[in-house]
Amino acid sequence: MVGVISVEVIYSVEKIKVGTIGENIAADYLKLRGYEILERNYRVKHFEIDLIARDENCLVFIEVKTRGNSAFGSAVESLTSWKISNIRKAARHYIIHEEKFSSFYEIRLDFIAIDIEVVYDKMVLRHLKGVA
């Protein structure tokens, strides 16, 4: 089951790269909800996981997508089966090669979509849990 949480937070987005600020906002959001950030921008081959976190006894792989305008649709609309497949490959590598995994009982893939409305100087964050 996918849970959606909408949060409205005001951030100034002038002169800051949209993707970087989105990952920072997502990490701050997760920390406020008790998650422990274990890794940022974990890369293996040509795959990347934006955030890897601990949610109690659950290891969570998190894709963050930030959109600065709606010209190409909302951030939620950017999640594709191809993207999920690539995140799974990177997650599988992490689980096999990192010893940190041994203390977790569950694994989950989450998606955080952030739409920034520069005109209104605000953003909307959606956290979809268990997307794959």
N, C-alpha and C positions, 0 to 999 in steps of 0.2 A: 504494500500500500504506500502510495506517495503522499507525504505530508507537505503542505504548502504553508509557509509562514510569510506574511507580507509585513515589511517594516519600512517606515518612512523616516529617513534621516537626512538632515541638511548638511551637505559638504560643498565647499567651494571647489569647482572643477576647472577653474581657469589655469592654463599653463601646466597642466599635469597630464601625463599619458593616461589615457582611459583604462588600458589593461592593468597597469601597475596600481593605480588607485583602486580599481575594482578588487584586485587580490588583497590589497591592504584592508579594504573595507570588509571583505569576506572573512579574513583572519580575525579582525577585531570583533566582528559579529559572533563568530564561533567561540572566541575566548569569553565573551560576555555570557555565553550559554554554557560555559563549563568545559568546553573542549580544550584539549592540549594540542597545540600545533607541533607535530613531529618533524615535518619536512615541508619545504617550500620549493616549488619548481623542480621536482624530482624528474630527472631525465635518464632515459635509457634508449640507446639508438636514436631513432627519430620520434620517439614517443615522449610525452611529458604529462605529469600529473601536477596540477597547480598547487594543491595542498593535500597533505596527509596528516590526519589528526586522530586523536584518541577521544572517543565518547564513551566514558566509563570503560567497559570491557570490549568495546567495539573499535576495530580499526577502520577508519573511514577515508576513502579516496575521494577527493572533491575536485570537480571541474568548475572553474569560475569563468563565466562569460559576461563581459560588460559591453554595453552598447551606449554610445554617446548620442545617437539619434535613431530614429525608426526607419531610416531609408531602406535598410535590408531586413526589416522586421524586428521583433522584440528579441531580447536576449534568450528568453525561454525557447523561442522558435529555432534557435541555432543548434540545439541538442539533436544530434542525428545518430542513427544506429552505427554509422562509420566511426563517429567520435567515441561512442560508448565502447566499441570494439577496440579502439586504440588505447583507451584508458584501461580496459581490462588487461591488455597485453602488458602494459607498464606495471599495473598492479600485481600481476602474476610474477613478473620479474622481481619486484620488491619483496613479495612474500617468500619467494624461493631464496633470494640472496641476502636478505637482511635478517639478522638474528633478533631484532626487536619484535618480530612478529609473535614469538612464542608465548607471550602473556595475554594474547587476545583470544576471545571465544567466538566472536562474530566478525564478519567483514561486510562492509556496506559501501556502495558507490552513491554519492550525493552530487547534486548539481545546484550551484548558486548562480542565479541570473540577476544581473544588476542593470537596470535601465536608468541612465542619467538624463535628466531633462535640464539641459544647460540653460534654456530660456527661463525656466522657473527656479534655477539653482537648487534643485532637489533630485532625489533618486528614489527608486523603488527596488527593494531587494526581495527576491523570492528564493526560498530554500526548499528544494525538492529532495526528500530523503528516499533512499532506496530505489534509484531510477533503473538499476540493473541488477 
